[in-house]
Amino acid sequence: MEICKNSYSVLDAGAADPLNNEEYIKYKWYENNQLIADSVSQFLVINKPGTYSVDVLSLGGCTGSSEINVSIIPFPVVSITHPLTACTGGVFKLTANIDANPGDYTVKWLNTQGLQARIPTGNQRYY
């Protein structure tokens, strides 16, 4: 499982045994084989990489466990190439290069106020 850097995900151990539908009454969550203190609910919020596992106990006394490996998707490094100077009415090209798989990302151009910039494509021009 992958989560984005600076985000989180919620792991769900389930509410009941899928084989006999007995309700789970106890949960113990682990991070890298270390018990997570006070992690006694069906859900665990995570925000870092590691191996997470859960032990469950059902109302009928059955036990179970599950494990998942979590990795972090790093932010891509974006470099912007442009001419050093641009004159009013001049034409120049801005190019954004992404160091990761470009198909996984969308480039959004923002102006200095953080608003989406109007970037011409093809033969379009904005003045």
Legacy VTK file of the C-alpha trace (Angstrom):
# vtk DataFile Version 3.0
C-alpha trace
ASCII
DATASET POLYDATA
POINTS 127 float
0.000 0.000 0.000
1.252 3.493 -0.797
0.282 6.818 0.723
1.362 10.284 -0.304
3.936 12.161 1.733
2.324 14.436 4.369
-1.000 12.601 4.136
-2.571 9.720 6.020
-4.601 6.593 5.533
-6.963 4.610 7.736
-6.452 0.884 8.172
-9.615 -1.109 8.910
-9.397 -4.523 10.585
-13.085 -5.193 10.026
-15.911 -5.541 12.532
-16.441 -9.296 12.322
-14.860 -12.541 11.210
-15.705 -12.932 7.501
-15.991 -16.737 7.813
-18.524 -16.985 10.637
-19.622 -13.350 11.053
-18.655 -13.337 14.744
-18.071 -9.821 16.042
-14.498 -8.863 16.919
-14.210 -7.803 20.554
-10.458 -7.068 20.842
-7.923 -5.428 18.555
-4.152 -4.987 18.950
-2.244 -3.025 16.316
1.504 -3.236 15.700
3.965 -1.082 13.778
7.133 -2.917 12.729
6.330 -5.664 15.292
6.026 -3.130 18.137
2.696 -2.862 19.951
1.088 0.539 19.406
-0.110 1.805 22.790
-3.869 2.373 23.113
-4.547 0.932 19.643
-7.583 -1.104 20.584
-10.144 -0.135 17.941
-11.130 -1.451 14.532
-9.345 1.448 12.814
-5.768 2.738 12.832
-4.722 6.075 11.312
-1.229 5.929 9.788
1.009 8.560 8.214
4.422 6.911 7.911
5.968 3.895 6.214
6.306 0.541 7.902
4.809 -2.875 8.349
1.490 -2.720 10.181
-0.321 -5.716 11.612
-3.395 -6.354 13.713
-4.418 -9.210 15.978
-8.136 -9.706 16.544
-10.233 -11.797 18.913
-13.828 -12.660 18.088
-16.750 -13.058 20.466
-16.530 -16.834 20.023
-12.830 -16.912 20.951
-11.388 -17.205 17.442
-8.228 -15.243 16.724
-6.885 -13.798 13.524
-4.225 -11.485 12.237
-3.382 -9.501 9.149
-0.377 -7.519 7.942
0.251 -4.781 5.390
3.386 -2.998 4.198
3.050 0.747 3.749
5.386 2.930 1.721
5.414 6.677 1.125
5.160 8.202 -2.334
7.631 11.106 -2.266
6.862 14.480 -3.731
8.301 14.735 -7.233
11.047 17.224 -7.937
9.886 19.701 -10.545
12.345 21.909 -12.368
11.150 24.774 -14.524
13.201 25.933 -17.464
12.590 29.365 -18.917
14.441 32.203 -20.602
16.390 34.499 -18.298
14.563 37.596 -19.526
11.302 38.250 -21.284
10.203 41.507 -22.796
6.632 42.762 -22.971
5.067 41.210 -26.028
7.919 38.729 -26.295
7.463 35.018 -26.724
9.035 32.466 -24.443
8.447 28.909 -23.364
8.117 27.545 -19.804
8.769 23.845 -19.389
8.107 21.786 -16.252
10.211 18.633 -15.933
9.174 16.002 -13.375
11.728 13.525 -11.981
9.124 10.771 -11.513
6.694 9.050 -13.850
5.033 12.080 -15.521
1.835 10.113 -16.107
1.291 10.010 -12.335
1.196 13.801 -11.957
-0.626 16.832 -13.261
1.201 20.158 -13.554
-0.797 23.147 -12.412
0.628 26.604 -13.065
-0.148 29.194 -10.375
0.462 32.936 -10.325
2.114 34.735 -7.416
-1.231 34.924 -5.572
-1.617 31.144 -5.744
-4.400 31.349 -8.326
-4.430 29.169 -11.402
-2.532 30.956 -14.144
-3.809 31.202 -17.695
-1.176 29.387 -19.704
-1.584 29.415 -23.465
-1.160 26.184 -25.380
-0.280 25.733 -29.007
-0.696 29.036 -30.875
-2.806 30.720 -28.176
-1.572 33.956 -26.671
-2.486 35.830 -23.519
-1.491 39.457 -22.959
LINES 1 128
127 0 1 2 3 4 5 6 7 8 9 10 11 12 13 14 15 16 17 18 19 20 21 22 23 24 25 26 27 28 29 30 31 32 33 34 35 36 37 38 39 40 41 42 43 44 45 46 47 48 49 50 51 52 53 54 55 56 57 58 59 60 61 62 63 64 65 66 67 68 69 70 71 72 73 74 75 76 77 78 79 80 81 82 83 84 85 86 87 88 89 90 91 92 93 94 95 96 97 98 99 100 101 102 103 104 105 106 107 108 109 110 111 112 113 114 115 116 117 118 119 120 121 122 123 124 125 126
